[in-house]
Amino acid sequence: MENLFWSYETQVDVVFVCCIIHNHIMGVDPNDFLMEEICSKSKPIRRTINLSQREEREENRGWITKREMIASTIWNDYNTQRN
């Protein structure tokens, strides 16, 4: 394993804090000039459709599945590189 500048725990904290800052900026001012610069190629997501509770649950399950798949992939890659 290569010698990293920051420990693994610190790297995890940095990613976590970046997510918090991103979510804060999007909550306070989704049209912030920095976000416009970073996301200029993507279209803003505006949800105007009201979903039924059943549809919302199904959508949430889909996102949970996707998140778990990504986390599993990252964890497996991490374990592979560690060994």
Backbone bond lengths (Angstrom), bond angles and torsions (degrees), N, CA, C in turn:
res aa  C-N    CA-C-N  psi(-1)  N-CA   C-N-CA  omega(-1)  CA-C   N-CA-C  phi
1 M - - - 1.454 - - 1.526 108.15 -
2 E 1.304 115.78 136.03 1.456 119.55 -178.15 1.522 111.85 -75.50
3 N 1.303 116.41 156.71 1.454 121.92 179.32 1.527 108.55 -80.44
4 L 1.320 116.22 117.60 1.456 121.32 -177.33 1.516 110.65 -95.96
5 F 1.326 115.46 152.77 1.462 121.06 179.95 1.519 110.66 -64.77
6 W 1.330 116.67 -43.53 1.456 121.74 178.62 1.527 108.86 -114.31
7 S 1.324 115.99 152.13 1.460 119.91 176.40 1.531 109.10 -66.52
8 Y 1.319 115.46 162.25 1.457 120.46 179.05 1.533 110.33 -57.97
9 E 1.327 117.17 -42.99 1.459 121.05 -178.88 1.529 111.07 -60.96
10 T 1.324 116.73 -40.49 1.468 120.49 178.63 1.521 110.47 -66.85
11 Q 1.327 117.23 -39.70 1.462 120.57 177.99 1.533 110.49 -60.87
12 V 1.329 116.54 -42.66 1.467 120.85 177.78 1.525 109.66 -61.51
13 D 1.335 116.82 -43.75 1.469 120.61 179.15 1.523 111.67 -61.32
14 V 1.333 117.32 -39.74 1.469 121.19 -179.55 1.528 110.09 -63.01
15 V 1.318 116.95 -45.60 1.467 120.30 179.24 1.525 110.00 -62.57
16 F 1.322 116.43 -44.09 1.461 121.78 -179.84 1.531 110.88 -59.87
17 V 1.325 116.96 -46.41 1.460 121.24 -179.48 1.524 110.73 -65.38
18 C 1.322 117.40 -38.16 1.474 119.78 177.29 1.529 110.86 -61.48
19 C 1.330 116.61 -39.76 1.469 120.27 177.28 1.520 110.97 -64.02
20 I 1.328 116.63 -42.06 1.460 120.51 179.25 1.531 110.42 -62.83
21 I 1.321 116.62 -45.40 1.468 120.46 179.87 1.525 110.50 -62.59
22 H 1.326 116.69 -44.04 1.465 120.84 178.57 1.523 110.46 -58.76
23 N 1.332 116.82 -48.85 1.461 120.38 -179.15 1.526 111.51 -63.62
24 H 1.321 116.79 -37.02 1.462 120.08 178.02 1.528 110.36 -64.21
25 I 1.311 116.31 -47.29 1.470 119.86 179.94 1.529 110.08 -60.07
26 M 1.328 116.58 -44.05 1.462 119.54 -179.03 1.529 111.38 -66.26
27 G 1.339 116.95 -31.65 1.462 120.08 178.59 1.508 112.85 -76.10
28 V 1.320 116.61 -36.61 1.463 121.22 -177.59 1.518 110.69 -81.21
29 D 1.311 116.54 -47.67 1.459 120.27 -176.90 1.526 109.86 -150.54
30 P 1.331 117.02 88.06 1.464 119.30 -178.73 1.529 113.39 -63.93
31 N 1.318 117.52 -12.98 1.467 120.89 178.60 1.527 111.78 -101.91
32 D 1.325 117.62 19.79 1.462 122.95 178.92 1.530 109.93 -54.66
33 F 1.331 117.17 140.07 1.463 120.57 -175.62 1.521 112.54 -61.01
34 L 1.336 118.63 -33.18 1.461 120.19 177.86 1.525 111.03 -66.48
35 M 1.326 116.58 -42.07 1.457 120.02 179.23 1.523 110.43 -66.76
36 E 1.324 117.36 -36.87 1.463 120.32 177.22 1.517 110.33 -61.73
37 E 1.335 116.26 -42.11 1.462 120.85 -179.42 1.523 110.83 -65.15
38 I 1.320 116.69 -43.55 1.455 121.17 -177.75 1.522 111.37 -71.86
39 C 1.313 116.53 -40.01 1.464 121.22 -173.98 1.522 112.57 -104.69
40 S 1.317 118.07 23.90 1.464 120.56 -173.42 1.527 113.09 -61.96
41 K 1.332 117.62 -27.51 1.461 120.06 -177.46 1.518 112.66 -85.90
42 S 1.313 117.27 -15.52 1.456 119.27 -179.37 1.518 109.82 -99.85
43 K 1.299 114.97 151.28 1.462 120.32 179.21 1.521 108.65 -83.96
44 P 1.328 117.68 141.27 1.459 119.34 177.40 1.521 110.91 -64.34
45 I 1.310 115.79 143.90 1.456 121.23 179.60 1.520 108.04 -93.96
46 R 1.289 116.59 116.94 1.462 122.04 178.20 1.529 107.31 -122.39
47 R 1.299 116.78 115.59 1.458 119.81 179.86 1.522 108.68 -98.64
48 T 1.317 115.29 116.55 1.458 119.57 177.27 1.522 110.64 -115.45
49 I 1.324 116.99 -5.54 1.462 121.63 -178.38 1.519 108.78 -86.40
50 N 1.310 116.54 129.15 1.459 121.14 174.83 1.517 108.42 -89.14
51 L 1.331 115.71 122.67 1.453 120.36 -179.99 1.521 109.87 -92.40
52 S 1.322 114.82 150.93 1.460 118.62 172.85 1.530 107.46 -71.67
53 Q 1.315 116.83 166.06 1.465 119.89 179.22 1.522 110.70 -60.36
54 R 1.317 117.20 -38.86 1.459 121.18 179.67 1.533 110.44 -64.51
55 E 1.325 116.36 -45.46 1.465 120.28 178.99 1.525 111.33 -63.65
56 E 1.327 115.94 -38.78 1.460 119.99 179.05 1.534 110.98 -65.46
57 R 1.342 116.84 -41.70 1.464 120.85 177.67 1.528 110.64 -61.97
58 E 1.338 116.47 -43.04 1.466 120.50 179.16 1.522 111.02 -62.91
59 E 1.318 116.21 -43.05 1.460 120.13 178.51 1.528 110.69 -63.43
60 N 1.329 116.77 -43.39 1.466 120.78 178.27 1.518 111.19 -61.32
61 R 1.340 117.26 -42.05 1.475 120.12 178.23 1.528 110.56 -60.87
62 G 1.315 116.35 -39.82 1.467 120.10 178.66 1.519 111.63 -62.02
63 W 1.339 116.63 -44.26 1.467 120.53 178.91 1.519 111.35 -67.02
64 I 1.331 117.61 -38.22 1.469 120.85 177.73 1.524 109.82 -62.73
65 T 1.313 116.78 -43.97 1.461 121.11 178.42 1.525 110.56 -60.91
66 K 1.319 116.61 -44.50 1.463 120.77 -179.84 1.527 110.53 -63.64
67 R 1.345 117.30 -44.92 1.461 121.57 179.37 1.516 110.85 -61.00
68 E 1.344 117.46 -43.91 1.459 121.09 179.93 1.524 111.85 -65.21
69 M 1.338 116.94 -36.06 1.457 121.07 177.67 1.533 110.31 -64.94
70 I 1.331 116.55 -44.40 1.464 120.60 178.82 1.521 110.34 -63.72
71 A 1.340 117.26 -46.05 1.461 120.96 179.93 1.519 110.84 -61.34
72 S 1.314 117.50 -41.40 1.466 121.82 179.43 1.526 110.92 -63.80
73 T 1.318 116.37 -42.39 1.462 120.69 178.84 1.521 110.90 -63.11
74 I 1.330 116.33 -45.08 1.466 120.47 178.92 1.521 110.22 -62.25
75 W 1.328 116.80 -44.56 1.468 120.99 -179.06 1.533 110.67 -62.87
76 N 1.325 116.96 -44.30 1.467 120.46 179.04 1.528 111.32 -63.49
77 D 1.328 117.37 -41.74 1.471 120.90 177.15 1.524 110.50 -62.17
78 Y 1.324 116.38 -42.79 1.461 121.02 179.30 1.527 110.40 -60.76
79 N 1.319 117.37 -47.66 1.466 121.30 179.84 1.518 112.35 -64.87
80 T 1.310 117.37 -35.72 1.465 121.44 178.28 1.529 110.30 -65.87
81 Q 1.332 116.94 -42.69 1.458 120.80 -178.85 1.523 111.55 -71.33
82 R 1.339 117.19 -30.26 1.458 121.68 179.79 1.508 111.94 -69.34
83 N 1.330 116.51 -32.70 1.476 120.51 -176.65 1.471 112.45 -89.82
